[in-house]
């Protein structure tokens, strides 16, 4: 379980460092910031990396992370800091109203959840599975 918590914390920290225009992909359940080059688009196509799959991964990851934060409050700071990266990702895809809207809804949900006080309850059993990135056949670079 601790390895899952560590991977979530790493992913949240990577997100918090994103700047507008940067793209991410998932490799071995970790976010990787892709360097921009002439090979970026073909590589993203080859590996099935696209905005839809990243947003779907984020939509699966955050409910799990928010649940973990109830038992491990130290994660809350990383979640809060990651919102800036989500805002940057939203700016990266500002020409795609669907992705922008999905990210806006995700950000609002995270903010709403974080605005609620942390429960002082005993640790509950958090989900034990890291969401899997599913391949998307759409080529949305």
N, C-alpha and C positions, 0 to 999 in steps of 0.2 A: 504494500500500500504506500509506503514512503516513497518508493520510486515513482509512483503515479503523481504524488504530491510535488515531488521535485520537478518532474517534467512539466506539470502545470505551471509551477512557479517560473521555470525557465521560459516557457512560452509567453507568460504574462510579461516578463521582463523584456523579452524581444519585442513584443507588441508596444510596450511603453516607449521604446526607442525609435519606432518608425517615424519617418518624416513623409510629408505628402510627395507622391510620385514613386515611392518605393513599393515594390511588390514582394509578397512573401509566398512561400510554398511550404509544404510539409514533407519532411524526410525523417523517417523513423520516429514519428510522432512529435517531432520538434519543428518549430517554425524556423525557416531559413530565409534571410533577406537576400533576394536575388540581385546580383550586380547587373547593371544595365550594360548591355553590349549588343553587337549586331546578331549574336547568337541567342539572345534572350527569348525572342518570340518562337523560333524553331524548337528550342529546348523546352519551353513551357508546353508547346503543342505535343512534343514527343512524350513528355512525362505526364500529360493530362492535367497540367497545372492551369487553373483558370479562376476567375473571380467567383464563379458560382460554387466551385468546390471549396474555396477558402471560406466563403461566407457560410456555407453549410457546416463546415468544420467548426467555425466559431459559434454557430447557433447550437451545436451539440456540446461544445466544450464549456460554455459559460454556465448553463444550468448545473453542471457537475461541479464546477469550481465554486459557484455560489453556495451550493450545498456543503461542500467541504469547508467553506469559510465559517459555517455555523459551528463546526467542531474544531477548526483550526483558525482562530481569528487572525493569526499572523499573516494569512493570505490576503486579507482585506486590503491592505496597503498596496499590494501588487495588482489587485483587481482595479482599485481606484486609479492607479498610475497607468494601467493599460487602456483606459478610456481615451487618453490622448492619442494613442496609437490607432485606436478604432476611428477616431476623428480624422487622422491622417489618411487612413485607408479609404475613408469615405470621400475625402478630397481627391485621392488618386483615381477613383472611379466616378468622378462627378458627372460624366457624360452618360451614365447608366442609371436612370431613375429607379429601377427595381433594386439594384444593389445598394444604392444610396438609401432607399427607404428601409430595406432589410437591416442595414447597419444602424440607421437612426432608431428603429424599433428596438434593436438589441441594446444600444447605448442607453436608451430610456429605461428599459427593463433592468439593466445593471444598476443604473443610478437609483431607481426606485428601491431595488433590493438593498443597496448599500445604505440608503437613508433610514432603513429600519434598524432599530437597535439590535446588537448582537445578543442572542439568547444566552443566558448563563446556565445552560443545561449540561448534562453529561454528554460525552461524545456519542453521537449516533454513528451507525455504520454507514460511511459514505459509499457511493458507488465504487466498485472495484475495477471498472473497465474504462480505459481511455477510448474516447470516440475514434472510430476509424474513418479515415478520409476515403470517401467513395469517389470513384472516377466519374467524371462527367463527360459525356460525349460531345457537348457543345464546345466549340473552339472560340472562347471569348477572351481574347487577349487584351 
